[in-house]
Amino acid sequence: MNVNISGLSLLELRALQEQIKQEVKKREHEDVAKAREQILAIAQKVGIPLKDIMGSDARVKTAVAVRYRHPSDPSLQWTGRGRQPKWVKDWVGSGKALDALRV
């Protein structure tokens, strides 16, 4: 298919661009749904539960417990992972012990 777009105005091009974007989204969704149906059909045909096909190695994110909390503002929390938040740096920088914030 060859479409001549050189004669379109900028407004028409932007409208076409939006239509293309929506059509791509729609087709991607349809392709995923079709693939899912095929996978389920194959799994049912051979009698294997889908969870066995997907594997148990799938990593599940779990919430990390808060380990530090500001004594006067409980909304300031830190798990102890990653960079120290500014309020923790300020606390330690003022000479106070990190353990004083431990929950």
N, C-alpha and C positions, 0 to 999 in steps of 0.2 A: 504494500500500500504506500503510495507516494502522495503526500499532502503538501500543497504549496502554501506555506505560511508567510511568505515574504510580503504579501499584499495586506496582511492583517494589521490593524492598529495595535498600539501598545496595550490598550484596554482589552481588545479582543484576545491578544496573546496571553494576558494575565488570566482572563476567564478560561481560556483553553488550558492553561497550565493548571488551574484549580480543578478543572474537569478531569484532567489526566491524573492528577494526584489522587482524587477520589476513586477513579476507576482502578488504579494500581492497588489502592488499599482494599477495595472490594474483591479484586481477583486474588490478592494474597490471602485474604480471609477464606475465600472459596477453596483455594488450593490446600490450605491447612486443614480445613474441614474434610475435604476429599481424602487427603492423606490419612487423617485420623480414622475415617471410616474404613479405609483399606487395611490399616494396621489392626483395627479391632476385628475385622472380618477374618484376617489371617490368624490372629490369636484364637478366636473362637473355633475356627476350622481345625486347628491342631490341638485345641484343648489346653492352651497355656494361658494362665491368668495374665492380664496386662501388666500387673505390678512385677511379675517375674521377667517380663520382656524389658521393662524399663530399668530393672536392676535395683538392688538395694543400696548401691553406692551413692545414690543421689544425695547430695549434701543438703541437709535441712538447716536453715539458719535459725538459731535460737537466740533469744534475748540474753544479753550479758548482764549480770547483776551489778548494781551500783556498789562501788566500794568506797567512794568518798563523797561527802556531802558538806556543803557550807553550813556552819552552825547557825548563822542568822538568816540565811536565805535558802530554804530547803529545795527551791527550784534549781539551784546550782548543784549539779551532780556530775560525777565522772566515774567511769567503769575502771579506770586505771590502765586502760589500753590506749595506745596511740599517744599523740602529743598531749602534754598537760594543757588544760584550758587556762586562759589568762588569769582567772580568779585563783587557780591553784598556784600558778607561778607567783602571783602577787602575795599570796599567803606565805609560801615558802621563802620568797624574797624578803619578807618583812621579819624573818628570823623565827617564824613559828614552825612547829614540827608538822610534817605531812600526816603522821599518825593521829594527830588531833582531829583530822577530818574523816578518819576511817569510820565506816558505818558498822 
